[in-house]
Amino acid sequence: MNDLRYPIGRFEAPKTTLTEAQRAGLITQIEEAPGALRAALAGLSPAQLDTPYRPGGWTARQVAHHVPDSHLNAYVRFRLALTEDEPTIRPYDETLWADLHEAKSAPPELSLDLLEALHRRWVVLLRQITPAEWPRRFKHPEHSGIQDLDWMLVMYAWHGRHHTAHVASLRRRMGWA
């Protein structure tokens, strides 16, 4: 892909209910996301970590902190949808979160460790969702109103790959591979 914003393409919402095999594959992608992001960031110097993945984009360091910020919210959203009837989830301003001093300066290792622990717990939750629970829904003010858990599963499997690809493509373009 030539669009540096979407190195694996834009998110595509599922058009039909997912099969159990599709869900299992997406859960595996979520399970593998922390290791893939860690590998993409491995060995980068502080100056490299502070390089934007595209003009006007976040730095590799900000990406490292954004992914667990986002996935923590996703984990909570899954739990809300599983325990409440069509809850309205609270969006957050990811740009402002990424602009916080700690997101621009903290070692990525802190967020990578958090992401690994979070994903271990999240995958346990995801693998225990029953076929009858997958259609549970929630209201997302930023994404066309009501969504279901299949939509969120596809979104966050894509999200992890999307941001890992930002860092990996930066490395390739800069010759840091």
Secondary structure, DSSP 4 states (H G I P E B T S, - for coil): ---TT-TT------SSPPPHHHHHHHHHHHHHHHHHHHHHHTT--HHHHTSBSSTTS-BHHHHHHHHHHHHHHHHHHHHHHHHSSSPBPPP--HHHHHHSHHHHHS-HHHHHHHHHHHHHHHHHHHHH--TTTTT-EEEETTTTEEEEHHHHHHHHHHHHHHHHHHHHHHHHHHT--
